[in-house]
Amino acid sequence: MLASWQVSPENVEGEGVASDLVRVIRTITQVQERIKEIARSHEKLATGDLYELYARYQAEREDGRDLLNEMAERFDAQIAEAKKMLATLQADPP
């Protein structure tokens, strides 16, 4: 944190063109570092499972399918089947 403050534009003392130039250069450096951080975060997100699901959803949507709705219907059917099995086991214990 101290190192960050030491190279911050706010830490430049003085008035005039030279001081203003140093402030601008430091601000540009900060912005460039932030852009790099954002790019790393974006790259990390773009390789994750959630992004893959999103990309698949978009592709299916372009084909006229609602992938999320289809997944929800499958899960509902699996839940209903599991409830039936549970009811059967509860009614007729081994």
N, CA, C and O atoms as CSV, one atom per row, in Angstrom:
chain,resi,resn,atom,element,x,y,z
A,1,MET,N,N,0.828,-1.177,0.000
A,1,MET,CA,C,0.000,0.000,0.000
A,1,MET,C,C,0.885,1.259,0.000
A,1,MET,O,O,0.601,2.233,-0.696
A,2,LEU,N,N,1.944,1.213,0.783
A,2,LEU,CA,C,2.854,2.351,0.850
A,2,LEU,C,C,3.523,2.585,-0.504
A,2,LEU,O,O,3.635,3.721,-0.964
A,3,ALA,N,N,3.962,1.501,-1.131
A,3,ALA,CA,C,4.607,1.629,-2.443
A,3,ALA,C,C,3.644,2.226,-3.454
A,3,ALA,O,O,4.038,3.050,-4.280
A,4,SER,N,N,2.386,1.817,-3.394
A,4,SER,CA,C,1.376,2.350,-4.305
A,4,SER,C,C,1.189,3.847,-4.084
A,4,SER,O,O,1.071,4.609,-5.044
A,5,TRP,N,N,1.160,4.262,-2.838
A,5,TRP,CA,C,0.985,5.683,-2.540
A,5,TRP,C,C,2.196,6.494,-2.997
A,5,TRP,O,O,2.060,7.617,-3.483
A,6,GLN,N,N,3.385,5.905,-2.833
A,6,GLN,CA,C,4.599,6.633,-3.184
A,6,GLN,C,C,4.676,6.945,-4.678
A,6,GLN,O,O,5.265,7.956,-5.064
A,7,VAL,N,N,4.097,6.102,-5.516
A,7,VAL,CA,C,4.133,6.345,-6.963
A,7,VAL,C,C,2.813,6.913,-7.479
A,7,VAL,O,O,2.599,6.979,-8.689
A,8,SER,N,N,1.939,7.319,-6.583
A,8,SER,CA,C,0.640,7.855,-7.002
A,8,SER,C,C,0.780,9.313,-7.446
A,8,SER,O,O,1.688,10.025,-7.018
A,9,PRO,N,N,-0.136,9.734,-8.309
A,9,PRO,CA,C,-0.102,11.134,-8.765
A,9,PRO,C,C,-0.302,12.117,-7.610
A,9,PRO,O,O,0.215,13.233,-7.646
A,10,GLU,N,N,-1.042,11.706,-6.599
A,10,GLU,CA,C,-1.326,12.588,-5.463
A,10,GLU,C,C,-0.073,12.877,-4.635
A,10,GLU,O,O,-0.042,13.844,-3.874
A,11,ASN,N,N,0.939,12.060,-4.777
A,11,ASN,CA,C,2.153,12.214,-3.982
A,11,ASN,C,C,3.160,13.173,-4.630
A,11,ASN,O,O,4.206,13.452,-4.044
A,12,VAL,N,N,2.863,13.667,-5.800
A,12,VAL,CA,C,3.775,14.601,-6.472
A,12,VAL,C,C,3.588,15.987,-5.870
A,12,VAL,O,O,2.479,16.520,-5.818
A,13,GLU,N,N,4.686,16.547,-5.424
A,13,GLU,CA,C,4.640,17.886,-4.841
A,13,GLU,C,C,5.064,18.913,-5.882
A,13,GLU,O,O,5.780,18.603,-6.834
A,14,GLY,N,N,4.616,20.113,-5.682
A,14,GLY,CA,C,5.044,21.194,-6.549
A,14,GLY,C,C,3.993,21.593,-7.552
A,14,GLY,O,O,2.977,20.924,-7.737
A,15,GLU,N,N,4.271,22.688,-8.181
A,15,GLU,CA,C,3.385,23.252,-9.191
A,15,GLU,C,C,4.170,23.423,-10.479
A,15,GLU,O,O,5.400,23.433,-10.476
A,16,GLY,N,N,3.465,23.554,-11.543
A,16,GLY,CA,C,4.120,23.830,-12.807
A,16,GLY,C,C,4.027,22.662,-13.765
A,16,GLY,O,O,3.469,21.610,-13.457
A,17,VAL,N,N,4.593,22.885,-14.935
A,17,VAL,CA,C,4.501,21.917,-16.023
A,17,VAL,C,C,5.172,20.602,-15.665
A,17,VAL,O,O,4.624,19.535,-15.943
A,18,ALA,N,N,6.345,20.659,-15.055
A,18,ALA,CA,C,7.080,19.430,-14.727
A,18,ALA,C,C,6.293,18.563,-13.751
A,18,ALA,O,O,6.177,17.353,-13.948
A,19,SER,N,N,5.758,19.166,-12.714
A,19,SER,CA,C,4.967,18.411,-11.724
A,19,SER,C,C,3.692,17.873,-12.358
A,19,SER,O,O,3.304,16.731,-12.111
A,20,ASP,N,N,3.047,18.691,-13.171
A,20,ASP,CA,C,1.835,18.237,-13.861
A,20,ASP,C,C,2.133,17.056,-14.776
A,20,ASP,O,O,1.352,16.107,-14.852
A,21,LEU,N,N,3.269,17.119,-15.471
A,21,LEU,CA,C,3.658,16.034,-16.367
A,21,LEU,C,C,3.880,14.736,-15.584
A,21,LEU,O,O,3.448,13.669,-16.019
A,22,VAL,N,N,4.543,14.823,-14.446
A,22,VAL,CA,C,4.777,13.632,-13.611
A,22,VAL,C,C,3.436,13.065,-13.138
A,22,VAL,O,O,3.248,11.849,-13.130
A,23,ARG,N,N,2.510,13.932,-12.747
A,23,ARG,CA,C,1.190,13.471,-12.304
A,23,ARG,C,C,0.469,12.741,-13.440
A,23,ARG,O,O,-0.115,11.677,-13.233
A,24,VAL,N,N,0.516,13.317,-14.624
A,24,VAL,CA,C,-0.156,12.703,-15.774
A,24,VAL,C,C,0.473,11.353,-16.101
A,24,VAL,O,O,-0.238,10.382,-16.359
A,25,ILE,N,N,1.800,11.289,-16.090
A,25,ILE,CA,C,2.484,10.021,-16.378
A,25,ILE,C,C,2.101,8.963,-15.340
A,25,ILE,O,O,1.842,7.812,-15.691
A,26,ARG,N,N,2.065,9.348,-14.079
A,26,ARG,CA,C,1.686,8.389,-13.028
A,26,ARG,C,C,0.224,7.955,-13.173
A,26,ARG,O,O,-0.108,6.791,-12.946
A,27,THR,N,N,-0.634,8.884,-13.547
A,27,THR,CA,C,-2.039,8.534,-13.765
A,27,THR,C,C,-2.168,7.549,-14.926
A,27,THR,O,O,-2.914,6.574,-14.840
A,28,ILE,N,N,-1.452,7.803,-15.991
A,28,ILE,CA,C,-1.471,6.889,-17.140
A,28,ILE,C,C,-0.988,5.499,-16.720
A,28,ILE,O,O,-1.574,4.489,-17.109
A,29,THR,N,N,0.075,5.456,-15.929
A,29,THR,CA,C,0.596,4.170,-15.449
A,29,THR,C,C,-0.453,3.441,-14.609
A,29,THR,O,O,-0.638,2.232,-14.750
A,30,GLN,N,N,-1.135,4.179,-13.738
A,30,GLN,CA,C,-2.193,3.564,-12.924
A,30,GLN,C,C,-3.298,3.002,-13.811
A,30,GLN,O,O,-3.768,1.887,-13.584
A,31,VAL,N,N,-3.707,3.753,-14.802
A,31,VAL,CA,C,-4.770,3.307,-15.711
A,31,VAL,C,C,-4.322,2.069,-16.486
A,31,VAL,O,O,-5.095,1.126,-16.653
A,32,GLN,N,N,-3.091,2.071,-16.953
A,32,GLN,CA,C,-2.579,0.911,-17.681
A,32,GLN,C,C,-2.561,-0.336,-16.791
A,32,GLN,O,O,-2.911,-1.426,-17.244
A,33,GLU,N,N,-2.157,-0.179,-15.539
A,33,GLU,CA,C,-2.142,-1.310,-14.608
A,33,GLU,C,C,-3.561,-1.825,-14.349
A,33,GLU,O,O,-3.793,-3.031,-14.267
A,34,ARG,N,N,-4.496,-0.893,-14.223
A,34,ARG,CA,C,-5.891,-1.292,-14.000
A,34,ARG,C,C,-6.434,-2.039,-15.215
A,34,ARG,O,O,-7.158,-3.022,-15.060
A,35,ILE,N,N,-6.097,-1.590,-16.406
A,35,ILE,CA,C,-6.525,-2.279,-17.632
A,35,ILE,C,C,-5.961,-3.688,-17.659
A,35,ILE,O,O,-6.660,-4.626,-18.040
A,36,LYS,N,N,-4.704,-3.849,-17.261
A,36,LYS,CA,C,-4.093,-5.189,-17.206
A,36,LYS,C,C,-4.833,-6.080,-16.207
A,36,LYS,O,O,-5.079,-7.253,-16.488
A,37,GLU,N,N,-5.188,-5.529,-15.042
A,37,GLU,CA,C,-5.937,-6.286,-14.033
A,37,GLU,C,C,-7.286,-6.735,-14.585
A,37,GLU,O,O,-7.694,-7.882,-14.400
A,38,ILE,N,N,-7.964,-5.827,-15.255
A,38,ILE,CA,C,-9.270,-6.144,-15.836
A,38,ILE,C,C,-9.130,-7.220,-16.901
A,38,ILE,O,O,-9.960,-8.126,-16.981
A,39,ALA,N,N,-8.089,-7.130,-17.718
A,39,ALA,CA,C,-7.859,-8.139,-18.756
A,39,ALA,C,C,-7.601,-9.505,-18.135
A,39,ALA,O,O,-8.094,-10.515,-18.638
A,40,ARG,N,N,-6.835,-9.549,-17.048
A,40,ARG,CA,C,-6.586,-10.828,-16.360
A,40,ARG,C,C,-7.883,-11.387,-15.783
A,40,ARG,O,O,-8.143,-12.587,-15.876
A,41,SER,N,N,-8.690,-10.523,-15.191
A,41,SER,CA,C,-9.974,-10.971,-14.632
A,41,SER,C,C,-10.891,-11.485,-15.735
A,41,SER,O,O,-11.554,-12.509,-15.572
A,42,HIS,N,N,-10.924,-10.777,-16.846
A,42,HIS,CA,C,-11.764,-11.192,-17.967
A,42,HIS,C,C,-11.314,-12.548,-18.500
A,42,HIS,O,O,-12.139,-13.415,-18.787
A,43,GLU,N,N,-10.017,-12.722,-18.629
A,43,GLU,CA,C,-9.479,-13.990,-19.128
A,43,GLU,C,C,-9.841,-15.133,-18.179
A,43,GLU,O,O,-10.198,-16.227,-18.616
A,44,LYS,N,N,-9.747,-14.867,-16.894
A,44,LYS,CA,C,-10.098,-15.886,-15.897
A,44,LYS,C,C,-11.577,-16.246,-15.992
A,44,LYS,O,O,-11.937,-17.421,-15.934
A,45,LEU,N,N,-12.427,-15.244,-16.138
A,45,LEU,CA,C,-13.868,-15.487,-16.264
A,45,LEU,C,C,-14.203,-16.225,-17.551
A,45,LEU,O,O,-15.070,-17.099,-17.563
A,46,ALA,N,N,-13.518,-15.875,-18.631
A,46,ALA,CA,C,-13.824,-16.457,-19.943
A,46,ALA,C,C,-13.434,-17.919,-20.038
A,46,ALA,O,O,-13.847,-18.605,-20.973
A,47,THR,N,N,-12.653,-18.408,-19.098
A,47,THR,CA,C,-12.265,-19.817,-19.129
A,47,THR,C,C,-13.012,-20.630,-18.072
A,47,THR,O,O,-12.722,-21.811,-17.880
A,48,GLY,N,N,-13.954,-20.017,-17.399
A,48,GLY,CA,C,-14.681,-20.701,-16.331
A,48,GLY,C,C,-15.906,-21.446,-16.832
A,48,GLY,O,O,-16.360,-21.252,-17.960
A,49,ASP,N,N,-16.430,-22.305,-15.963
A,49,ASP,CA,C,-17.606,-23.107,-16.292
A,49,ASP,C,C,-18.840,-22.246,-16.550
A,49,ASP,O,O,-19.629,-22.539,-17.448
A,50,LEU,N,N,-19.003,-21.197,-15.769
A,50,LEU,CA,C,-20.179,-20.348,-15.929
A,50,LEU,C,C,-20.172,-19.665,-17.293
A,50,LEU,O,O,-21.223,-19.531,-17.921
A,51,TYR,N,N,-19.004,-19.234,-17.758
A,51,TYR,CA,C,-18.918,-18.621,-19.080
A,51,TYR,C,C,-19.230,-19.652,-20.164
A,51,TYR,O,O,-19.900,-19.339,-21.148
A,52,GLU,N,N,-18.746,-20.871,-19.985
A,52,GLU,CA,C,-19.032,-21.923,-20.958
A,52,GLU,C,C,-20.535,-22.167,-21.053
A,52,GLU,O,O,-21.074,-22.332,-22.148
A,53,LEU,N,N,-21.209,-22.189,-19.902
A,53,LEU,CA,C,-22.658,-22.350,-19.897
A,53,LEU,C,C,-23.328,-21.191,-20.617
A,53,LEU,O,O,-24.258,-21.395,-21.398
A,54,TYR,N,N,-22.858,-19.975,-20.358
A,54,TYR,CA,C,-23.415,-18.790,-21.015
A,54,TYR,C,C,-23.224,-18.869,-22.528
A,54,TYR,O,O,-24.156,-18.603,-23.287
A,55,ALA,N,N,-22.029,-19.231,-22.965
A,55,ALA,CA,C,-21.746,-19.321,-24.400
A,55,ALA,C,C,-22.630,-20.383,-25.049
A,55,ALA,O,O,-23.147,-20.185,-26.148
A,56,ARG,N,N,-22.797,-21.499,-24.364
A,56,ARG,CA,C,-23.661,-22.565,-24.889
A,56,ARG,C,C,-25.109,-22.090,-24.958
A,56,ARG,O,O,-25.811,-22.357,-25.934
A,57,TYR,N,N,-25.552,-21.386,-23.919
A,57,TYR,CA,C,-26.910,-20.843,-23.889
A,57,TYR,C,C,-27.128,-19.907,-25.074
A,57,TYR,O,O,-28.153,-19.983,-25.752
A,58,GLN,N,N,-26.153,-19.018,-25.322
A,58,GLN,CA,C,-26.283,-18.063,-26.430
A,58,GLN,C,C,-26.364,-18.794,-27.768
A,58,GLN,O,O,-27.188,-18.451,-28.616
A,59,ALA,N,N,-25.517,-19.795,-27.958
A,59,ALA,CA,C,-25.511,-20.545,-29.214
A,59,ALA,C,C,-26.839,-21.261,-29.430
A,59,ALA,O,O,-27.381,-21.251,-30.536
A,60,GLU,N,N,-27.359,-21.876,-28.384
A,60,GLU,CA,C,-28.636,-22.587,-28.483
A,60,GLU,C,C,-29.778,-21.612,-28.723
A,60,GLU,O,O,-30.715,-21.911,-29.464
A,61,ARG,N,N,-29.695,-20.448,-28.094
A,61,ARG,CA,C,-30.743,-19.436,-28.265
A,61,ARG,C,C,-30.811,-18.966,-29.709
A,61,ARG,O,O,-31.893,-18.722,-30.242
A,62,GLU,N,N,-29.651,-18.839,-30.338
A,62,GLU,CA,C,-29.623,-18.442,-31.747
A,62,GLU,C,C,-30.275,-19.501,-32.636
A,62,GLU,O,O,-30.778,-19.197,-33.717
A,63,ASP,N,N,-30.257,-20.747,-32.165
A,63,ASP,CA,C,-30.902,-21.836,-32.903
A,63,ASP,C,C,-32.376,-21.996,-32.530
A,63,ASP,O,O,-33.045,-22.919,-32.995
A,64,GLY,N,N,-32.878,-21.089,-31.686
A,64,GLY,CA,C,-34.282,-21.119,-31.315
A,64,GLY,C,C,-34.603,-21.996,-30.115
A,64,GLY,O,O,-35.774,-22.248,-29.830
A,65,ARG,N,N,-33.593,-22.457,-29.415
A,65,ARG,CA,C,-33.819,-23.302,-28.238
A,65,ARG,C,C,-33.602,-22.492,-26.968
A,65,ARG,O,O,-32.813,-21.548,-26.947
A,66,ASP,N,N,-34.312,-22.874,-25.908
A,66,ASP,CA,C,-34.131,-22.246,-24.604
A,66,ASP,C,C,-33.435,-23.255,-23.700
A,66,ASP,O,O,-34.085,-24.040,-23.010
A,67,LEU,N,N,-32.117,-23.225,-23.712
A,67,LEU,CA,C,-31.313,-24.207,-22.992
A,67,LEU,C,C,-31.613,-24.215,-21.497
A,67,LEU,O,O,-31.745,-25.281,-20.895
A,68,LEU,N,N,-31.721,-23.037,-20.897
A,68,LEU,CA,C,-31.969,-22.981,-19.455
A,68,LEU,C,C,-33.330,-23.561,-19.102
A,68,LEU,O,O,-33.463,-24.239,-18.084
A,69,ASN,N,N,-34.334,-23.309,-19.917
A,69,ASN,CA,C,-35.653,-23.872,-19.671
A,69,ASN,C,C,-35.616,-25.397,-19.818
A,69,ASN,O,O,-36.226,-26.118,-19.028
A,70,GLU,N,N,-34.899,-25.877,-20.826
A,70,GLU,CA,C,-34.777,-27.325,-21.010
A,70,GLU,C,C,-34.067,-27.969,-19.820
A,70,GLU,O,O,-34.460,-29.043,-19.363
A,71,MET,N,N,-33.019,-27.307,-19.323
A,71,MET,CA,C,-32.310,-27.824,-18.152
A,71,MET,C,C,-33.232,-27.845,-16.934
A,71,MET,O,O,-33.228,-28.809,-16.169
A,72,ALA,N,N,-34.016,-26.790,-16.752
A,72,ALA,CA,C,-34.937,-26.728,-15.621
A,72,ALA,C,C,-35.979,-27.834,-15.709
A,72,ALA,O,O,-36.320,-28.446,-14.696
A,73,GLU,N,N,-36.486,-28.095,-16.904
A,73,GLU,CA,C,-37.460,-29.178,-17.074
A,73,GLU,C,C,-36.844,-30.533,-16.737
A,73,GLU,O,O,-37.487,-31.369,-16.102
A,74,ARG,N,N,-35.589,-30.750,-17.165
A,74,ARG,CA,C,-34.907,-32.015,-16.835
A,74,ARG,C,C,-34.725,-32.156,-15.330
A,74,ARG,O,O,-34.945,-33.229,-14.768
A,75,PHE,N,N,-34.320,-31.064,-14.681
A,75,PHE,CA,C,-34.133,-31.115,-13.228
A,75,PHE,C,C,-35.460,-31.366,-12.511
A,75,PHE,O,O,-35.513,-32.127,-11.545
A,76,ASP,N,N,-36.513,-30.734,-12.979
A,76,ASP,CA,C,-37.837,-30.962,-12.391
A,76,ASP,C,C,-38.235,-32.426,-12.523
A,76,ASP,O,O,-38.780,-33.008,-11.585
A,77,ALA,N,N,-37.968,-33.022,-13.675
A,77,ALA,CA,C,-38.303,-34.432,-13.887
A,77,ALA,C,C,-37.460,-35.321,-12.975
A,77,ALA,O,O,-37.972,-36.296,-12.426
A,78,GLN,N,N,-36.188,-35.003,-12.807
A,78,GLN,CA,C,-35.329,-35.790,-11.919
A,78,GLN,C,C,-35.783,-35.663,-10.465
A,78,GLN,O,O,-35.762,-36.640,-9.716
A,79,ILE,N,N,-36.189,-34.472,-10.077
A,79,ILE,CA,C,-36.682,-34.263,-8.711
A,79,ILE,C,C,-37.960,-35.055,-8.490
A,79,ILE,O,O,-38.123,-35.698,-7.453
A,80,ALA,N,N,-38.870,-35.014,-9.460
A,80,ALA,CA,C,-40.125,-35.760,-9.337
A,80,ALA,C,C,-39.842,-37.256,-9.222
A,80,ALA,O,O,-40.471,-37.941,-8.415
A,81,GLU,N,N,-38.911,-37.766,-10.014
A,81,GLU,CA,C,-38.551,-39.192,-9.953
A,81,GLU,C,C,-37.940,-39.542,-8.597
A,81,GLU,O,O,-38.247,-40.591,-8.030
A,82,ALA,N,N,-37.083,-38.673,-8.079
A,82,ALA,CA,C,-36.470,-38.913,-6.772
A,82,ALA,C,C,-37.525,-38.895,-5.669
A,82,ALA,O,O,-37.447,-39.683,-4.726
A,83,LYS,N,N,-38.509,-38.006,-5.779
A,83,LYS,CA,C,-39.590,-37.962,-4.782
A,83,LYS,C,C,-40.422,-39.234,-4.823
A,83,LYS,O,O,-40.834,-39.753,-3.785
A,84,LYS,N,N,-40.667,-39.738,-6.048
A,84,LYS,CA,C,-41.412,-40.993,-6.186
A,84,LYS,C,C,-40.656,-42.138,-5.530
A,84,LYS,O,O,-41.234,-42.944,-4.801
A,85,MET,N,N,-39.353,-42.199,-5.798
A,85,MET,CA,C,-38.536,-43.254,-5.206
A,85,MET,C,C,-38.541,-43.147,-3.691
A,85,MET,O,O,-38.635,-44.165,-3.006
A,86,LEU,N,N,-38.444,-41.958,-3.161
A,86,LEU,CA,C,-38.462,-41.736,-1.719
A,86,LEU,C,C,-39.786,-42.176,-1.120
A,86,LEU,O,O,-39.824,-42.841,-0.085
A,87,ALA,N,N,-40.869,-41.797,-1.781
A,87,ALA,CA,C,-42.205,-42.193,-1.298
A,87,ALA,C,C,-42.345,-43.713,-1.289
A,87,ALA,O,O,-42.907,-44.283,-0.354
A,88,THR,N,N,-41.834,-44.368,-2.330
A,88,THR,CA,C,-41.887,-45.824,-2.392
A,88,THR,C,C,-41.091,-46.442,-1.261
A,88,THR,O,O,-41.558,-47.388,-0.625
A,89,LEU,N,N,-39.922,-45.938,-1.001
A,89,LEU,CA,C,-39.064,-46.458,0.079
A,89,LEU,C,C,-39.688,-46.213,1.448
A,89,LEU,O,O,-39.576,-47.053,2.341
A,90,GLN,N,N,-40.336,-45.081,1.614
A,90,GLN,CA,C,-40.965,-44.776,2.897
A,90,GLN,C,C,-42.200,-45.641,3.115
A,90,GLN,O,O,-42.497,-46.022,4.247
A,91,ALA,N,N,-42.917,-45.950,2.050
A,91,ALA,CA,C,-44.129,-46.763,2.156
A,91,ALA,C,C,-43.802,-48.234,2.394
A,91,ALA,O,O,-44.537,-48.944,3.081
A,92,ASP,N,N,-42.710,-48.671,1.827
A,92,ASP,CA,C,-42.355,-50.094,1.922
A,92,ASP,C,C,-40.896,-50.221,2.343
A,92,ASP,O,O,-40.037,-50.521,1.513
A,93,PRO,N,N,-40.598,-49.991,3.658
A,93,PRO,CA,C,-39.202,-50.054,4.092
A,93,PRO,C,C,-38.654,-51.479,3.968
A,93,PRO,O,O,-39.411,-52.442,4.097
A,94,PRO,N,N,-37.348,-51.625,3.719
A,94,PRO,CA,C,-36.761,-52.965,3.544
A,94,PRO,C,C,-36.764,-53.801,4.790
A,94,PRO,O,O,-36.300,-54.941,4.770
